[in-house]
């Protein structure tokens, strides 16, 4: 998983990190 998931980010940022992670291939 991406490093963004290791931080307690606001839902909006977490969604952005999730979308970016998918574009990176996980």
SVG drawing of the C-alpha trace seen along z (x, -y; Angstrom):
<svg xmlns="http://www.w3.org/2000/svg" viewBox="-14 -16 19 19">
<polyline fill="none" stroke="black" stroke-width="0.4" points="0.0,0.0 1.0,-3.6 2.6,-5.7 -0.6,-7.8 -2.4,-4.9 0.1,-5.0 -1.0,-8.4 -4.4,-9.4 -5.4,-11.8 -8.8,-13.5 -11.3,-11.5 -10.8,-13.7 -7.1,-13.3 -7.3,-9.6 -9.6,-9.2 -7.1,-11.2 -4.2,-9.0 -6.3,-5.9 -7.1,-7.1 -3.4,-8.0 -2.3,-4.7 -4.5,-2.9 -3.0,-4.9 0.5,-3.9 -0.6,-0.3 -1.0,0.1"/>
</svg>
